[in-house]
Amino acid sequence: MSAHCHHDHDAHDHAGGVAPPGYRRVLWVALAVNLLMFAVEIGAGMVSGSVSLLADAIDFFGDAANYGVSLAVLSLGIVWRARAALLKAASMLAFGVAVLGKAAWAASQGIPPEALTMGVVGVLALAANVGVALLLYRFREGDANMRSVWLCTRNDALGNLAVMAAALGVFGTGSAWPDLAVAAAMGVLALIGGASVVRQARRELAQA
C-alpha cells in the first residue's frame, strides 16, 4: 500500500467485508483493460504464430475473469473471499500446465514466429499491465483474494518484458526457441504464483 501506516486499518476493514477505498473502481479498470488486451493479443498471436503471445492472451482473459470474481465477492466475508482465491489459484495452475503443453507441442513443429508483431504487441501489453499494476500496488498486502489479484497483474508485466525479449531473440536467431522458452517460463511463473495463493487461502480458511 502507498502508506504503510494505513496497512493495519485497511486489512482490518477488508477482513470485515469492507473493501479499501478505491479498490472496487481499480478492479473495474483492470477488468476492462484485460479484456481489451486479450482481444488484441489473441489476434496478434494467431497472426504471428507466437506461443508466448497466445499464452499472454490467455493470461489476460484469465485475469479478466479473476477481476470479475473479485468484484463479485468483494463485500463478502473472509471465508468466501478465500474460496474465491482458491478458484483463481486453480485457474493460474491450469494456465501454467496448458502453456507448458502448448510450448512442448510447438517445439516439435520448429516454425519461428513473426518477431515484429511480437515486439510491438509486447510493448502495448506491457504499458497496459504496468498501468494496472501501479493502480493495484497499494492493495498488494491484503487477504489472499487481494494478493491473487496483485500477483496476476505482476506476473503479466513480467511476462510482457519476457515476450519483448523473446521477440528480439527470434529476430536475432531466426529460431522459435526464444519464444518457446519465454512461454515455458510464463507457465512456470503461473504455477509458482498459483501455489503461493493456495497456501495463503488455506491459512485464511483455517483461521476463519
N, C-alpha and C positions, 0 to 999 in steps of 0.2 A: 504494500500500500504506500501511497505517496507520503503519508505522515505516519511514522512508526508509533507515535504516541496514541494514535487512533485505533491501533490494531485490536486491542482487547475489547474496546467498545463495539467495533464493527462485528467482531467474531461473536460477541455475546448476543447482539441483535439478530444476527443471521441464524444462530442456533435456536433462537426463539421463533423463527419463522418469518422474520422481517429482513428483507434484503437491504444491504448497504445502500445509501443514497446514490442514485445514478446507475446502479448495476443493471436494472431491467432495460434501461434505454441503451446501454452499451451492448447488451445481448441482442437487441433488435438490429442495431447497426451491424454487428458481427454476422448475424444470420443473413442479412441482405447481401453483404459483401461476399460471403462464402458461396451463396447460390449463384451470384453473377460470375465469380471466378471458376466455379465448377463448369458452367456452360462454356466459358472461354477456353479452359484447359482441355476439356474433353474433345472439343473440336480441333484444337491445335495438336493434341496428342495423336488423334486419328490421322490428321494430315501429315504430320512429321514422322510418324512411326516411332515416337519416343515412349518407352516404357515408363521412364521417370515422370514425364508429363502426365501420362494416364494415371499413374499412381498418385500424383499430386492432385489430379482432378477428383479421383475417388475420395481422397482425403478431405478435399474441400466439401464434397457432398456429405460425407460422414460428419464433419464438423458442423455443417448447417443443421443436420438432424440433431446433433448434440446440443446446439444452442436452443433449438426448439424444445427439446426435452427439459433443458434447464429452465426455460421460461415457464413451462407447464408446472414444474414442481417448486418454483421459487418461493412461494408463500406457504409451502407445506412444512411439516416437521422434519427433524434431522433424520429420522428413520427412512422416510420416503426419499429425501434427497440423497442419502447414502445408497439406497436401492437404485436410484436413477444413475448414480455414479458407477455402480456395478454394471448397469446396462451399457453405459458409454465405454467403460473399460473393455467390455466384451466386444464392442464394435472396433475398438482400437486393436485388440488382439486379432480379430478376424481380418482386419485390413492388413496387418503385418503378414499374416500367413498367405493371404491372397496375392500380395505384391511379390513375396518371395517366390511363390509358384509361377507367377507371370514372368518374372525375371529369368527363372530357370528355363521356361519354355522358349522365351525369346533368344536365350543364349544358344539354343540348338538351331535357330534359324540363321543367325550371324549377319543380319542385314542392318547396316548402320542407319540411324535416324537422321533427319534434316536438322543441322546444327543451328542455323539462323533462327528458325521458328522457336526452337527450344530456348535460345538465349533471350529473345525479345519477350516471349511469354513468361519466362522465368523472372525477368526484371519487373514486369507488371504484377505478377503474383507476389513477389517479394514486397513491393510497395503496399499492396493491399494487406498483407499479413503483418507487416511492421506497424501499419496504422492501427489495426485491430489490437495487436499485442500491446501497444502503448496505451490504448484505452483500458485494457484489462489488467495492466501491470499492478495497479494498486489493490486489486482484488485477489491476487495470486496466493495469499496465505489463508484463505478461508477454509471451509469444510471440503470434504472430498469432491463434492459436486462442483464447487467453485474451482478447486485445484485442477480437476479434469479439464475444465474449460480453458484454463491458462495453459496447461500442458499441450493441449491440442493446437492452440494458436502458436505457442513457442516452437513446437515441432514443425509446423507448417513453414514458419520463417526460416528455420534451419534447412528444411527440405528445399526451399526455393534457392537458397545460396548454393546448395549442392547441385540442383538442376542447372544453374548457370555454370558451375564448374564443369559439369558433365558436357554441356554444350561446347565449351572450349576444348575439352578433351576429344570429343567426337570430331570437331573441326580440325584439330591438330593431327589426329591419328588416322582419321577415316575409318575408325573401328566403332562397333557398337558397345564395346566393353565399358567405357566410361559411363554411358547411360545405364547399363545394366548394374554396374557397381553402385551407382547412386540409388537406383531403385531398390536394390537389396538393402542398402544402408537405411533407407527410409522405412522399409519393412521391419528391420531390427529395432529402430527407434520407436516405432509404434508398439512393438511387443514390450519393450522396456517401460514405456510410459503407461501402457495398459496395466502392467503388473504393479507399478507404483500406486496407481489409483485403486486397484483391487485391495492392496494392503491397507491403505488409509480408510477405505469404505468399510472394510471388515472390522477395523478397530472402532470406528464410529458406531457400527451396529452392535458391537459387543458392549460398548459403554452406554448405549441408549436404554 
